[in-house]
Amino acid sequence: VVDIQELGVSIERNIEADFFSLNSRKNLEQRSYSPYYRDNPRYKRPIDMLDSEDKEKICCIKDLMFAKKWDDALGAIDEKLHITTSSDMKEELLLAKMECLQAKKNPKENAVLEVLKELIKIDPEREKYYVDACYYSKSFEDKVDFINKALDRYPKDFFLLNKKGSLYMEQSQTLELNEHLDEAIEIYKDYVKDAKID
């Protein structure tokens, strides 16, 4: 008689070992040669797109942050967010806001996640915002949703496939019936297929 639970654990361990042992260089090579990552100016930091006046405003905010005057910096950020019309300036201000919120000992619940949602609206092509939003999300469903949205844009991105697989692996360990194991296996198969691993 096969012990289904023991078999599931064994399969999970083998898949997990294979899944995370894949060479990450393929992911780096994809980024190195992809026209989007190499040539698209939107992959640059938004501050690179600002004029000298806006850069000076950001520097003043950074000075407050360097002095760890987080509340003063947040106040200045919110003030400028209300009046700026430049999407690049808004993006840089939101990045500074997120940094302040992360540095505060007791930030408002979900405050960082709300900033990330705004960043995604401004720059939906930037993969990092989806990954960070996944990190700050509390529920499994929300985490997977952010990674799926990133995969909609970059369906063969090995890092995202790896991340999604790891989410299902972690979730399966908390569920008695390992209900997500099958999906984790399918993600792994896609990962291997796209990576063209012999």
Disulfide bonds with the S-S distance in Angstrom:
none
